[in-house]
Amino acid sequence: MSVVALIGCGFVADLYMRSLASFPHVRVLGAHDRDGARMAAFCAHWKIPALPGMDDVFAGMPRDGVILNLTNPGQHHAVNRACLEAGFHVWSEKPLAVTMEQARDLHELAVARGLQLASAPCSVLGEAAQTLAHAMRAGVAGPGRLVYAELDDGYVPQAPLEEWISESGAPWPYVDEFRVGCTLEHAGYYLSWLIAIFGPVRTVVAASAGVIPDKRGVADAAPDVSVATLFFHSGMVARLTCSIVAPHDHRIRVICDGGILEMAKAWDNAAPLKFRRRLRIRRRLLEHPIGRRIRLRGPTHPMLGRRGSASMNFALGPVEMLEAIAQGRPCRLGGDYALHLNEVTLAIQNAGETTGAQTMQTSCGMMEPMPWAR
Ligand SMILES: NC(=O)c1ccc[n+]([C@@H]2O[C@H](COP(=O)([O-])OP(=O)(O)OC[C@H]3O[C@@H](n4cnc5c(N)ncnc54)[C@H](O)[C@@H]3O)[C@@H](O)[C@H]2O)c1
């Protein structure tokens, strides 16, 4: 039996509990939240023990278990640090930390203690991303030249946000979301895929802005739009867009010599990958209007139905981490990869208007495909 414990019983914690249930060999020790009422409601809903203090989490955890830090981004550094100092492996919700100083501090502490520290998102370990990575390795569409990836969520401040309630009754924390910003919250969903498929980023040329002046009266809101051009060491170039302004669009398109590999949904592990071959018909050049579906052979991982805006198995990352610990190898989403993902994300978020080109100081190796995707 593998063991996890949750710190933070908010909106995302419900998605984790649903996801963890799809892996019966994983036991949830219990959950802690500094908000006692929230912890009580959450633990009653899921019928798991409430752990009133961090020390109660540490007391019951086996050394080969993983603590899931599901707190708000501003708390990630402190909570990740406390868990590492207590000698436990940590899975952190994204971002790993909100400054690179904090991220490096955590990375160094984990290395010094021989502990694993990884960060969400884990959709890169899911079927959709692994299928795209496989298609690129197999050269289905020929060499890739350019990626367009969009993480536009629609004009979110006008959405009925008060009605976005999780299964155990946690409201979607829009005040914190607007302050943290959609780039820090969401860029990782495609950045993680791009780094896994094309390797580390060399240069970020980005701009970010706040274009909606009043987001439900939230003061100190972060940028609500960012557009980045990413130059990879491998030679690939990608444009990544994040916003809570432009109409909902979560497409990713990899433009290759033989046509386009495209997917319409970032937050669906089962999203179909289509290959649209490039054609010449008389004097016209076009991509085939009907895509051919590219699939992996054989079973992949447990799928979850749609909950809110996502059909993702949030446990893929923690479960891969538990396996890595048991096998004595580094997990896929930890170490240098997690630090690099954090640096690229922050470079985009903080770009503003005039930063210009930013040379990345961190790097990482290529990510191993999942065994079922090789
Ligand atoms: N909301 C989503 O749809 C979603 C989806 C994927 C990932 N995430 C990520 O999950 C994380 C949590 O987001 P959320 O939406 O669940 O937020 P939330 O505000 O709903 O929940 C966070 C919970 O953490 C608790 N908490 C904060 N600091 C704490 C501390 N020091 N000790 C103990 N408990 C503490 C809060 O009391 C709160 O109940 C964020 O990093 C976010 O980026 C959110």
The ligand as an ORCA input file, in Angstrom:
! r2SCAN-3c Opt
* xyz 0 1
  N      -9.134     25.554     -8.408
  C      -8.750     24.781     -9.421
  O      -9.532     24.483    -10.322
  C      -7.341     24.252     -9.459
  C      -7.043     23.302    -10.442
  C      -5.762     22.785    -10.497
  C      -4.820     23.227     -9.593
  N      -5.107     24.180     -8.654
  C      -4.058     24.593     -7.726
  O      -4.337     24.022     -6.459
  C      -3.853     24.849     -5.412
  C      -4.991     25.138     -4.465
  O      -6.005     25.775     -5.177
  P      -7.526     25.693     -4.713
  O      -8.319     26.170     -5.850
  O      -7.819     24.370     -4.115
  O      -7.516     26.829     -3.560
  P      -8.502     26.942     -2.304
  O      -8.345     28.327     -1.787
  O      -9.862     26.479     -2.682
  O      -7.919     25.891     -1.266
  C      -6.685     26.035     -0.639
  C      -6.826     25.519      0.788
  O      -5.538     25.526      1.394
  C      -5.685     25.964      2.735
  N      -4.412     26.498      3.190
  C      -3.761     27.598      2.716
  N      -2.588     27.744      3.343
  C      -2.481     26.737      4.223
  C      -1.487     26.349      5.150
  N      -0.358     27.064      5.313
  N      -1.700     25.249      5.908
  C      -2.832     24.535      5.761
  N      -3.815     24.842      4.897
  C      -3.637     25.931      4.125
  C      -6.788     27.005      2.684
  O      -7.382     27.177      3.956
  C      -7.724     26.408      1.648
  O      -8.749     25.614      2.225
  C      -3.256     26.077     -6.102
  O      -1.886     25.929     -6.195
  C      -3.900     26.070     -7.478
  O      -3.029     26.637     -8.439
  C      -6.371     24.673     -8.561
*
